[in-house]
């Protein structure tokens, strides 16, 4: 699940479709979403992370963006 977060407020944006291939393009898209959210005073939080997506975030050193 991808959530928009601002303080105690959370808005569910949706989930990453299980049929979507996890690659660096997906990581880039999620980081782009984080950048746009930050410009508006929000951040994103990713929950229920698939193992293949977690591996990619770990590989690029961004596991702090994930929520266990």
N, CA, C and O atoms as a DFTB+ gen file, in Angstrom:
272 C
 N C O
     1  1       0.840      -1.179       0.000
     2  2       0.000       0.000       0.000
     3  2       0.885       1.242       0.000
     4  3       1.940       1.284       0.633
     5  1       0.426       2.236      -0.722
     6  2       1.118       3.518      -0.751
     7  2       0.204       4.533      -0.070
     8  3      -0.946       4.719      -0.466
     9  1       0.740       5.182       0.960
    10  2      -0.022       6.151       1.745
    11  2       0.613       7.528       1.642
    12  3       1.838       7.654       1.619
    13  1      -0.219       8.558       1.578
    14  2       0.242       9.934       1.750
    15  2       0.150      10.244       3.234
    16  3      -0.855       9.927       3.870
    17  1       1.173      10.851       3.788
    18  2       1.219      11.101       5.227
    19  2       1.558      12.562       5.482
    20  3       2.461      13.131       4.869
    21  1       0.800      13.158       6.414
    22  2       1.091      14.504       6.896
    23  2       0.682      14.533       8.363
    24  3      -0.504      14.555       8.691
    25  1       1.688      14.531       9.245
    26  2       1.386      14.464      10.676
    27  2       0.653      13.174      11.003
    28  3       1.140      12.085      10.700
    29  1      -0.530      13.295      11.628
    30  2      -1.337      12.124      11.974
    31  2      -2.273      11.705      10.844
    32  3      -2.963      10.691      10.954
    33  1      -2.301      12.469       9.771
    34  2      -3.214      12.177       8.651
    35  2      -2.572      11.199       7.676
    36  3      -1.403      11.342       7.317
    37  1      -3.337      10.216       7.255
    38  2      -2.895       9.265       6.244
    39  2      -4.000       9.089       5.208
    40  3      -5.169       8.905       5.547
    41  1      -3.614       9.148       3.965
    42  2      -4.557       8.934       2.868
    43  2      -4.023       7.783       2.026
    44  3      -2.887       7.824       1.554
    45  1      -4.839       6.768       1.843
    46  2      -4.438       5.624       1.029
    47  2      -4.519       6.017      -0.444
    48  3      -5.575       6.409      -0.939
    49  1      -3.381       5.903      -1.133
    50  2      -3.360       6.167      -2.569
    51  2      -3.711       4.908      -3.354
    52  3      -4.348       4.980      -4.405
    53  1      -3.297       3.771      -2.846
    54  2      -3.578       2.504      -3.521
    55  2      -2.471       1.510      -3.259
    56  3      -1.562       1.751      -2.465
    57  1      -2.567       0.404      -3.935
    58  2      -1.554      -0.631      -3.760
    59  2      -0.790      -0.825      -5.057
    60  3      -1.254      -0.458      -6.137
    61  1       0.383      -1.406      -4.924
    62  2       1.174      -1.762      -6.095
    63  2       0.606      -3.081      -6.595
    64  3       0.618      -4.085      -5.882
    65  1       0.116      -3.071      -7.806
    66  2      -0.498      -4.251      -8.407
    67  2       0.497      -5.411      -8.404
    68  3       1.640      -5.264      -8.838
    69  1       0.055      -6.547      -7.918
    70  2       0.934      -7.728      -7.841
    71  2       1.433      -8.173      -9.213
    72  3       2.462      -8.840      -9.311
    73  1       0.713      -7.809     -10.266
    74  2       1.145      -8.216     -11.610
    75  2       2.199      -7.270     -12.179
    76  3       2.814      -7.572     -13.202
    77  1       2.416      -6.115     -11.519
    78  2       3.424      -5.155     -11.976
    79  2       4.808      -5.688     -11.642
    80  3       5.073      -6.107     -10.515
    81  1       5.671      -5.664     -12.621
    82  2       7.043      -6.130     -12.410
    83  2       7.792      -5.118     -11.550
    84  3       7.797      -3.922     -11.841
    85  1       8.412      -5.605     -10.507
    86  2       9.216      -4.729      -9.656
    87  2      10.583      -4.555     -10.306
    88  3      11.348      -5.509     -10.449
    89  1      10.870      -3.322     -10.695
    90  2      12.166      -2.998     -11.267
    91  2      12.551      -1.595     -10.811
    92  3      11.810      -0.948     -10.071
    93  1      13.692      -1.142     -11.251
    94  2      14.144       0.184     -10.823
    95  2      13.241       1.291     -11.347
    96  3      13.206       2.376     -10.768
    97  1      12.510       1.042     -12.428
    98  2      11.540       2.017     -12.918
    99  2      10.430       2.243     -11.912
   100  3       9.993       3.377     -11.719
   101  1       9.968       1.183     -11.269
   102  2       8.936       1.299     -10.232
   103  2       9.489       2.059      -9.033
   104  3       8.810       2.920      -8.475
   105  1      10.710       1.746      -8.638
   106  2      11.350       2.472      -7.525
   107  2      11.450       3.948      -7.873
   108  3      11.163       4.802      -7.034
   109  1      11.851       4.257      -9.094
   110  2      11.957       5.648      -9.542
   111  2      10.599       6.342      -9.504
   112  3      10.503       7.494      -9.081
   113  1       9.554       5.650      -9.940
   114  2       8.202       6.224      -9.899
   115  2       7.780       6.540      -8.464
   116  3       7.218       7.602      -8.196
   117  1       8.055       5.615      -7.548
   118  2       7.676       5.835      -6.145
   119  2       8.472       6.986      -5.534
   120  3       7.932       7.771      -4.755
   121  1       9.743       7.087      -5.884
   122  2      10.551       8.203      -5.377
   123  2      10.112       9.528      -5.991
   124  3      10.167      10.564      -5.328
   125  1       9.674       9.506      -7.253
   126  2       9.122      10.711      -7.872
   127  2       7.852      11.154      -7.166
   128  3       7.624      12.346      -6.959
   129  1       7.027      10.175      -6.798
   130  2       5.815      10.476      -6.037
   131  2       6.179      11.107      -4.699
   132  3       5.521      12.047      -4.254
   133  1       7.229      10.593      -4.055
   134  2       7.687      11.162      -2.786
   135  2       8.125      12.607      -2.978
   136  3       7.822      13.464      -2.149
   137  1       8.830      12.879      -4.057
   138  2       9.300      14.236      -4.338
   139  2       8.123      15.201      -4.517
   140  3       8.128      16.297      -3.958
   141  1       7.131      14.798      -5.287
   142  2       5.945      15.647      -5.499
   143  2       5.175      15.841      -4.193
   144  3       4.707      16.942      -3.903
   145  1       5.045      14.784      -3.414
   146  2       4.344      14.891      -2.131
   147  2       5.074      15.856      -1.203
   148  3       4.446      16.673      -0.529
   149  1       6.402      15.759      -1.170
   150  2       7.197      16.623      -0.291
   151  2       7.028      18.099      -0.666
   152  3       7.023      18.965       0.208
   153  1       6.893      18.379      -1.943
   154  2       6.689      19.768      -2.382
   155  2       5.380      20.342      -1.860
   156  3       5.224      21.558      -1.739
   157  1       4.443      19.453      -1.551
   158  2       3.138      19.875      -1.025
   159  2       3.039      19.702       0.494
   160  3       1.964      19.869       1.070
   161  1       4.166      19.365       1.145
   162  2       4.184      19.221       2.591
   163  2       3.777      17.848       3.087
   164  3       3.491      17.686       4.273
   165  1       3.744      16.866       2.218
   166  2       3.373      15.501       2.570
   167  2       4.581      14.583       2.387
   168  3       5.614      15.011       1.873
   169  1       4.457      13.354       2.796
   170  2       5.437      12.325       2.481
   171  2       4.662      11.063       2.115
   172  3       3.445      11.001       2.288
   173  1       5.367      10.070       1.614
   174  2       4.695       8.801       1.357
   175  2       5.249       7.747       2.299
   176  3       6.385       7.833       2.767
   177  1       4.431       6.768       2.557
   178  2       4.835       5.606       3.347
   179  2       4.351       4.392       2.575
   180  3       3.224       4.370       2.080
   181  1       5.192       3.396       2.475
   182  2       4.841       2.183       1.746
   183  2       4.753       1.047       2.748
   184  3       5.713       0.763       3.465
   185  1       3.595       0.397       2.794
   186  2       3.370      -0.702       3.732
   187  2       3.099      -1.988       2.958
   188  3       2.908      -1.959       1.742
   189  1       3.084      -3.096       3.653
   190  2       2.802      -4.405       3.050
   191  2       3.682      -4.610       1.814
   192  3       3.197      -4.946       0.734
   193  1       4.981      -4.399       2.002
   194  2       5.930      -4.382       0.898
   195  2       6.260      -5.794       0.429
   196  3       6.595      -6.672       1.225
   197  1       6.156      -5.987      -0.874
   198  2       6.509      -7.275      -1.474
   199  2       8.006      -7.514      -1.320
   200  3       8.788      -6.565      -1.354
   201  1       8.413      -8.765      -1.151
   202  2       9.850      -9.059      -0.983
   203  2      10.717      -8.568      -2.144
   204  3      11.830      -8.094      -1.915
   205  1      10.234      -8.671      -3.381
   206  2      11.052      -8.226      -4.512
   207  2      11.214      -6.711      -4.527
   208  3      12.267      -6.211      -4.926
   209  1      10.198      -5.974      -4.103
   210  2      10.311      -4.519      -4.016
   211  2      11.226      -4.127      -2.859
   212  3      12.015      -3.189      -2.981
   213  1      11.124      -4.836      -1.747
   214  2      12.002      -4.578      -0.599
   215  2      13.465      -4.785      -0.997
   216  3      14.330      -4.009      -0.591
   217  1      13.744      -5.818      -1.784
   218  2      15.112      -6.077      -2.245
   219  2      15.649      -4.917      -3.074
   220  3      16.800      -4.512      -2.912
   221  1      14.818      -4.389      -3.954
   222  2      15.250      -3.258      -4.778
   223  2      15.535      -2.022      -3.932
   224  3      16.542      -1.344      -4.138
   225  1      14.652      -1.730      -2.983
   226  2      14.875      -0.575      -2.115
   227  2      16.145      -0.767      -1.289
   228  3      16.885       0.187      -1.049
   229  1      16.392      -2.000      -0.855
   230  2      17.604      -2.302      -0.097
   231  2      18.837      -2.118      -0.981
   232  3      19.849      -1.576      -0.536
   233  1      18.750      -2.569      -2.231
   234  2      19.868      -2.485      -3.163
   235  2      20.285      -1.033      -3.419
   236  3      21.473      -0.744      -3.566
   237  1      19.307      -0.119      -3.473
   238  2      19.632       1.287      -3.729
   239  2      19.755       2.095      -2.438
   240  3      19.914       3.315      -2.478
   241  1      19.682       1.411      -1.287
   242  2      19.906       2.072       0.004
   243  2      18.746       2.913       0.489
   244  3      18.956       3.918       1.168
   245  1      17.522       2.524       0.155
   246  2      16.360       3.342       0.521
   247  2      15.345       2.584       1.383
   248  3      14.152       2.883       1.334
   249  1      15.803       1.614       2.163
   250  2      14.850       0.855       2.981
   251  2      14.189       1.721       4.042
   252  3      13.162       1.328       4.596
   253  1      14.747       2.888       4.341
   254  2      14.116       3.785       5.317
   255  2      12.789       4.331       4.803
   256  3      12.009       4.878       5.583
   257  1      12.518       4.195       3.510
   258  2      11.249       4.655       2.927
   259  2      10.120       3.636       3.109
   260  3       8.959       3.919       2.812
   261  1      10.480       2.445       3.602
   262  2       9.495       1.379       3.730
   263  2       9.045       1.229       5.166
   264  3       9.785       1.538       6.101
   265  1       7.833       0.755       5.330
   266  2       7.264       0.531       6.653
   267  2       7.036      -0.962       6.814
   268  3       6.396      -1.592       5.972
   269  1       7.558      -1.526       7.890
   270  2       7.384      -2.974       8.121
   271  2       6.013      -3.326       8.565
   272  3       5.722      -4.499       8.796
